Amino acid sequence: MRPIALAIAPLLCSIACKEEPDSVDPYDVDAPQVGPYDVTIRWTDHGVPHLIASDHGSLGFGMGLVMAEHHGCTLADQFIKVNGERSRYLGAGPSDAYLDEDFGWRAVGVREQAEAWWETLSDTGRDRFVGFAAGYNEALSDARFPAACLAEPWVNPIDHLDVLTYMVALGLDGSFKVFIREIGRAAPPGGSPTGRRAPEPTVADLMDPKGAFQQGLAQWRAELHDPGRGSNGWSIGSERSTSGGGLLLSNTHFPAWGEKRWFESHLTIPGRMDVYGASLIGVPAINIGFNRHVAWTHTVSYAPRFTAYALTLDPDDPTRYVVDGETRSMTSEVYEREVLQEDGSLQKVSRTLYASTFGPVIDVPGVGWTSTLAVSVRDVNLSNDGLFDVWHGMNVAESMDDLLAAHTEHQGIPWVYTIAASKEGEVLFADTSRTPYLTQAQWDAW
């Protein structure tokens, strides 16, 4: 490949670099050490960046820099989305979509989950996230950001928790994300933010395959199993290979635009890692790719990520529900969002959102929340703190055993199958993605 550009970013800091006392924690969640960074970026003919870094922080810095240069507008929008701030900058949105989503993301608590994950994340992961944010900010301050949105008020510097919050939300792509508007607008009878009141369903209504409840579930299933994102992959082993080595073909069906697009790159830390492939933008690791020992891809898994619980309510109080004959009170929290008005002013809007012991209550399409029924949802990926480390483990795997060990140790694959091949001709197809644990008795009852 013919190099067409050379960019060197040695020893760069987003804040002043100085000697810190030994007592300072370089991984303090509120003020981690930023820099110094040392990364060389070489662009080749087809617009692929090859990053050679001295350490993982520098590699993260380079990834944040190049992704922000090319896809900064999309990333900036995603950061305000998962932090529940779209309506502050863009207004309530069509049919209050942005406002509902903002309340939904705040109720799910992805930012709080990111803070909790920080404590369990590997040092490698922490270095990558801090470096990625610094690289993104470098592109912003150096006017290397896309001109299309550079002057927009919703484009601002970020920190490591913004990047990690986005990755937490990414893990919920096949579950809570689908319900996020329904979580953000759920309200007990008479308290709907839209002022609507759904009709009271009977048991027969709920079981009617043509009824609103079953149709709502069908709509959700269609969104969760969107065939446009099904993907394909082929893994060919030694018995079918002329060379006796493994072969892998990845044919993902993710879009060529928006937040789910792929970003191709080559990442190297001499003597420590050398991996080529593609990342979902905003992710500081290779999601599908290969190194000298193994290659892997993913396709969307059809296993469920969430469990829905139909709550039998106290007839005198729709915020109380019955479990095993015991009546419990839902928890509630008041959330407040600022919403941009047509005249440019900001108006505060507050909502009280509820949760059962099983998770947040949702506004079921066509049914809502009635005096006798509410639906709560639990998401198995909300606690998936192995999301970064499982992909990093695959990035540096030196054998198929190493690749499998990354899955076993971190159990972080969120919603995809894994298809892999090794240079020795071993092949793998596995669904190690996170799924709810339901007993056989629960399945039989269903």
Disulfide bonds with the S-S distance in Angstrom:
Cys13-Cys17 1.53
Cys73-Cys149 2.17
